[in-house]
């Protein structure tokens, strides 16, 4: 494995892509509305200083170089970049009499680009607040909520009901944009409760109750307040669309920007599933990775949102060219490798690129070189990147209600970590997967080999019935933690709703939600124990080997224990179920002299395996998915990958051999498959920012071919020559090397 220098990183980024002439991507159908055609976007997020230094001529050249089809231009909301007719619509400090929004919109239209006018509608100036204090959110003591020097507007006030629609109409009539997008549209978040008169009156009209006095998830009135807030955000979505469409026509959409994180969506009362049912396009404000999620989280977000939106629609994503993350440096260039890898992982999940600069003038000019080669490659290969359907073996079930009503105030620990852990196991094992919404299992589960419930505790009876139906049709099931123990409101059932499938029942009273956040010195014991037949010291009390281990324990022949350190729910396994792992309770870790097992064995199952017809079912009381999301211990990943392969029972359509951490996403188009291989191997795999790429390869690939597939093989990044060997419905080929990514077209190119 060779370690490329930073010079090689930039050379790779600028390498000439494989040209594809003579095609007309479906997204370029002139009869389609703009939101089905615009795959590449650009945004210069205008600062108040920019009106006196915005070099429109230079940016027009940059639009052309980066192959954008649409641009996002600041218009109004918190700050107006045009001379609004409304005195309370605050104008940018250095705007003077200039109409910068109008000038940029005209320039973009002259260049044949679509325009989205940008809004930020959730707060306003002190002058505005003094004029209309009843339009703003207040706490229980009557104090207004503030964000820096601005005042937070209330979603139930005339600010949203009357003022914002007037501003939208003015923006559309002045600049004639194709649509409007809003960066921060959903008002006060879940961590604060508004007690203004507007909220009090409207909540009482809905529920007959007062606004809850405090956060209390066990209070049904508080849960009703949560649902009421979700409904109000959907009303705002519909109201704003009526305003823009009345002013600009049926395709002049208002599109609130949304996060790639379900926890973030929940905190902002944004119901992703219902929003996607309304949306013609999702503008995704998801600018960079976290250390915990890695680049692969971007592909996961794309697949998750497409699962709600549909794969025929587009999801442009704001991809920061500046340093984002824990400490944002908005005026400094992000390392090219970091920005590029985030973009490429997004492509692998069906996301479209949208470069994003803060400010129209930069002293750090390195950022101007990052997007161009990626955007050019995207344009030249666009037909392989849209209008396709995913091919996967596993479905990872998720639910926003689970995030809200099980995750409550700890969604990172309770919901995000187990989901992230199982996803990263699948990426590491190169097993294609899809996120599956719990309400869409019947629709989206068809064709999958296995469903995985990563501690999805809060599920409705109907959703549990859909899982049961999936198993009855021959699908396999893996569930962890307390999956199905709660209803959709987070209220405990007396036992797992799918206990009969799990072949396991809750032991004793329902467990509490909380536990210590630090790791425990606990282990899992493998059965049967084999150490008596493995070289090592002898104590004389080693049990004699008794039979063969289950296939899920393959690779662990030289150990009888695995590290654990997590939670384990006490359950009783039914007769006939197999229990290959049991729990070893905690014992001291320090001082070293005390680190010996006080209770070496128990009958508490860590894993329960069974079969039902053609279905294979695994239930893990031990939260190995959560532990892998936190600790990244390879033993946990290997065991979980073994479990998925066992459950899939030969139905995984892709096999890849070779070194490196490679994200694999497989898609089908008529007559061909499209395989994305993203090289996540780097010194910065789990720590941003990446500033160096590490080449890997060769990789040996074996993929199940559709019947109508051709025999061609094409490498869209390297342009390397390759040959496809076909045997018994499988195609085999070799990828010589990958620097950052490779996209392989298998079949008709």
Steps between C-alpha positions, in 0.01 A plus 500: 500500500669824390457825692438781254646842569289812516621589150361167378169574672462814295620326185238231552235763556590673173538182293313501169175307530369252248292695249160370396375665185168475322256444785208697637449434872142459607545795734553721193157425352391852394141414583578417863467767771819661626503293821532181293777642280745693718762254631783742582468812709715779637454743785689807607345572837506879496623689805388852584843624387474348153284761320805729467736226376294240311686433173207364301711455187747271675224292658325458165821345367515277808141386440601396149822328609321296765217396261222613732144495372359709782613753758366596843490875557434676829181702480338573835377393838743599773690717252366646174733539202258712301307820580189347652177698506455397864687725746532224761680271252855575615741587216864387497725752667703578185219459247432870446249533219626192317283204396770234526248216505339627178834553325617148579166345401511677164862394441417138580197497271707655221743212544218246471503406868214432735472725805392418853450807718635434850304591812573472871169564666521404865622822663498876462650823632429676827313774315265239358452345844418837657235558235340153528603330828203263472651348184798357687560198722501544879598279791277424800607827666404705195859565389564489125724229360808644331775378269797734533358850435189371318159400636352158419163521327211273602374249245142549619502879466412730209876521430474159334135519407501846335841667491708223342247433217512874414881494486492185287267663250722808482814290443337292227352799321827695513754237394282237328691209653403145416435445869588603855700310759520578870801416712329522840127479459362292785526744789575424862642152559382225731729597787299818562128544563320810379226634729387795289129567465495364144634163614279483809184568300579262215615212718189532718284495187672178394523315830278676750811531720750768592855494367691250718691679778818301443658221303353168616501214252276291724231769486255432213437876470871558435499230234194662344691833501782327309259370235325837477831670428577252222160571343556876513826470305316309228237775492781755449640290216162499327430869572832616355453287190160655443660845520785432255282310254239777502773750415714293263292212362451135588870410474618790716556288809590607850751247636608509862852367544527180704771317690655164424465404866171358628585619852545854367173476311327388817641785706362740236155331474557405136316180407723370222253250363216752475729767358619263229141418412454871423835577341600502135865531602689497831761770558726327750689720745751237612838652443763275650571179690539437868784290636247245621310466173780522246459576131272199462233684696441716192415202281279366777309831515449496125359147504283570803345814348453340157314222678245763604516733200534246220802425286369696203540832686812703578677582828757778451717539810677805638864389490718744690818618331601658831601346831180373659458276804570545868679832450381658176744728317270641238767700317767226477512228236418147604776252402423385147507130594247552780256700285540266204439180695181640656374582150591159358333309781191710437502398133514136611176554694318681220574858613570782253779756553450859616815694578464751781723797582432746781569848368568624147862595565770281654861556584546122518450411133582130520131415534431617144689198360318227694157472343582539130645154418230324702220698337642440151522126563143502627377674186684262268367193680160629601301231323647236733432705815125566474189301403611171652381262768711361784593133527546381858490195726423658837248756617581700813173610659464849645218720626482867594243408766764270650742794508240715674317270737770243581806722450331792678783717636771243422456412132876481443543219753170321463428526127786646294782284637343158431387612153844642422670191637311256278541723195875522553514122541327461162733752335805326647369160385412639153139387527260724303218629716213748503345703782133393524240716671295296747182618334609382155617144565227342289581730207879512522587164655429299187819348362701541819649194663503630857350778712708640786346676802786684679330556837184633332298495820199715402293332229126496445295181484463550124876538454564184703241323286689609187822352640315179576371495142854544368609190694196300390603565139844350563698805609744475788510726805766637735391705802704649782445664838135555588366510145115489495470535881323839471208625298532798264458743795784339696269331750623160620338177395509212752725303260653541156231531234699247294602276790368195315734574209794581728444176697581716802293666771577780739629374833364694797364857492554729203852648509564863577605739224816628660836345563855616563659650189843351571595154384461204736762229539273223371537218248301256289576129528499291182341157497621232478832593661805388299807618694581147622599421142693823437865554589548689826551451875283249681311549829349153502139613505455568127175346375535228242399618149141400441384530142536756226441868532232683306621660171448850645804431723732425208843656545493483879631144537789607724294685759216410735416862588444827318520848651161658555468801730142590410142443607330164506129454553411201713296256291394137509559303180234255389573129482644410162672835446879503481700723737860527374589792731438555872581788729799530735420764766721795587808465717774749596729635233735684739736434665618222266535260793119496535419444132371144515150363436291467816215329310648338187169370363128581513190384316421852372483482118701748297363361172199282417483326160216311340339418166142521379443336165752658261558794734793533735447709812752647741426699812787667688425617853863616498528839327801417284378741231507789748840393627644488150358844428687626806817289522565354150632174645562262208369200698158664515504585130611151396234333713221724370616454140497123550146533634380697196659253258342207685159668499528594131570132420685551170282788377761778510547618138856634537834359614822703511843378604800721569641727765361832613183659636277528194144626486300303241168608352336311214231628263307365204406677178352339189760257366768578755618528858686799642739429788640783715821422686608779737842462661459595865850379590696792640692632795186705571243222471351578841632851547432803280647659303658263253792656315654194334364217288638146520478288188366145531467205264468273324145400595334186371128554441226245450145620435171330420384615157144580393375285214488791254853619577752546220860378514675839503725636775588867538699686766366856515775653716829341396400404147694177552434207272340195655336173407183342638490127561148353525415170664166371627342844514793669674743746347860521620763767436792676663535866594875571474509786751294778656629834624178669611221319315412288200166452328464185293230452236428131448297421190384738231693828532 
